[in-house]
Amino acid sequence: MPLTVEEIAGIHAYWRAANYLSVGQIYLRNNPLLRRPLTVDDIKPRLLGHFGTTPGLNFVYVHLNRIIRARRLSMLLITGPGHGAPGILANTFLEGSYSETYPNIQQDADGLKLFFKQFSWPYGIPSHCAANVPGSINEGGELGYSLVHAYGAAFDNPNLIVPCIVGDGEAETGTLATSWHSNKFLNPVTDGTVLPILHLNGYKIANPTVLARIPQEELEQLFRGYGYTPYTVEGDDPEVMHRKMAETLDRIFDHITAIRADAASQYPPQRPAWPMLILRTPKGWTAPHMVDGKQVEGTWRSHQVPLDEVRSNPEHLTLLEEWLRSYKPEELFDNRGCPVPQLLKIAPKGDLRMSVNPSANGGELLKPLVLPDFRDYAVKCNVPCDTKEVSATKILGDYLRDVIRYNAGNRNFRIFGPDETASNRLQDIYQATPKQWEGELLPVDENLAADGRVLEVLSENLCQGWLEGYLLTGRHGFFSCYEAFIHIIDSMFNQHAKWLKACKELPWRKPIASLTYLLSSHVWRQDHNGFSHQDPGFIDHVANKQSEVTRIYFPPDANCLLSVGDHCLRSRNYINLIIAGKQPTHTYLNMDEAVRHCTEGLGIWAWASTCAPEEKPDVILACAGDVPTMEALAAVTVLRKWAPALKIRFVNIVDLFTLETPGEHPHGIDDENFERIFDQESPVVMAFHGYPTVVHKLTYKRRNHASFHVHGFRGEGTTTTPFDMTVLNEIDRFSLALDCVRYALPEDYDRVRQLHSEKMQEHKLYVAEHGEDMPEVRDWKWVAN
């Protein structure tokens, strides 16, 4: 039914109140209710904020509130416009949820003053929707991720509606542009509903936006081509716009209801053309139209602070006061500074408020995974390398298959990956679930269905964003990817790491499931792909982040990978990075040994050493990573021939952060234990999976740091044999053995260097002739001395 005059008046009053609170946050620190004329002392010394999109956000918010009240919908709003927090904060204040979350800021004049002052203020709150904003799961400071987060939140949430406001500037980013395709993966029966709202106000910081400047017909064709049904609301007259918006949202939600009813009556459900809304409003709507003889409202000049000389220019101060008084705050707040009863009626009550939707604080909804006993999947190992080589990730895939089975009824666990689940040897997962696919199916297709627990799309950005949205709303997930291409989501990882760190400082944000990466098809096993697939630099990226949230693991064999994988799925509020190769390799530890080793994070392998653990070694041969472990073990067998008298202590590292001091990382071991393992005087030759500088960075505070000589990836790569990759980067067994002699037996160095040179020549000639590694390398197996 059309809105009555009274309903329009109420919605318009609420919108005015939200706009007033938005402007007040940007400009005011005193005089929050304008009980006297503004003075310079009322104005913040630094003017920071983003008003350009705020009226549009407020407009959408109040109209979504009407729909929620009318239809009693569970709705989680995600906003993309980066610095649009004044609008979202204004609405949380009006709804009362802000005062519930932060009791020192109540709905009165004193609370309003604190609310204004804290915005973009030292030790206050930022100008984007950070973790401290109730109802937010999207950081907003970096554009591009709103829509993909919305779809991640909607998966397995059939009763949840997720409106997502996409700014037209954000729409130009790569991740957002790809996110429109997420509708091809949304099941209309088992998943929730995403309502994209493309807000076109025409400008970015200083330039027009692409989508706002193409013809309307072309714009609608674009979104029909993406598989949506576009609806449009356009204008600048508030009364007319309120009527248009209410009528259009009613049509949209009738459309959504019809889609879900049709889908429930058929199987498999057909992919619908979900509705989306195109909203056109002026940039800086309701701001001063002209400032200093130049148009502001409707132009890029309103993007951030339309009046930037308020403290020094009396004309600007007058314009600001006129602007604030144009919202008629005396009609919106009583003498105590409380919103008038008319406003309080507009917002939904209780959990129906978008700012307290349970999905916006996913830890409140989180249920632990039901996990099988990972020990049941152990690879038999009586002594190192006594069984057939196995793919560690294949064994993990068996475990993950049953994680899916055990949690099928809960529908709270998914696996994400860019078309590489089977490539990374996790294909046994498909015994428990297909991949979710809502598009056309052909007879030749395999493992595709309308309802599956695996989401694959050839976009690491979508996989990361979907998983973040899924985790942030209280579920569990796992991300498998090629090592070299995980870099594509570096910036998304940054934002999630910062979000988690911020959440740890907010007691009302309950812990969520950790984001766990498995990087396989790694740098040391890319013999048919070459240099393009060779880069372990994501390790550096993770190692640079806050120690409260990051963990890096290098399980050397299948049993260790099972132990690490189970631990990561049980963890909370972390980002776990696991690196493990998919190619068949040796098993070194039985399951009990693997659990103990992974729990400690690092340790001496006495069986691989040539001296007793308590005996002072001539050299310590350390390693982290599956290929580095194999090459380091092989180096021990080489040294038995080249330098049989050398006393070697062998150390393997699973948890990379054990190398750091406890003051820098909670997993760091104390100096006493570090020196017990690595000694204070013996040289350490280390084979490391990634760039050597990572190890030096982590150990630089250790007293024996100067003794570390790290071999790792040096940026050398080509299409070649597996062993030749290690040779090119000098992490091979012969180069490790040579370095052990260099630092521990310098008197034998010239002799051993000749042996090394001969072996390198032999290797290169053999590889060039046969196209594969020498039999002694290819068929190497650990044999006890």
Beta strands, then each sheet from edge to edge (+ up, - down):
strand 1: 74-75
strand 2: 78-79
strand 3: 160-167
strand 4: 193-200
strand 5: 229-234
strand 6: 275-280
strand 7: 290-291
strand 8: 294-295
strand 9: 413-417
strand 10: 435-436
strand 11: 448-449
strand 12: 454-456
strand 13: 476-482
strand 14: 515-520
strand 15: 550-553
strand 16: 575-579
strand 17: 602-604
strand 18: 619-624
strand 19: 648-653
strand 20: 684-688
strand 21: 708-711
sheet 1: 1+ 3+ 2+
sheet 2: 1+ 3+ 4+ 6+ 5+
sheet 3: 7+ 8-
sheet 4: 12+ 9+ 13+ 14+ 16+ 15+
sheet 5: 10+ 11+
sheet 6: 17+ 19- 18- 20- 21-
end
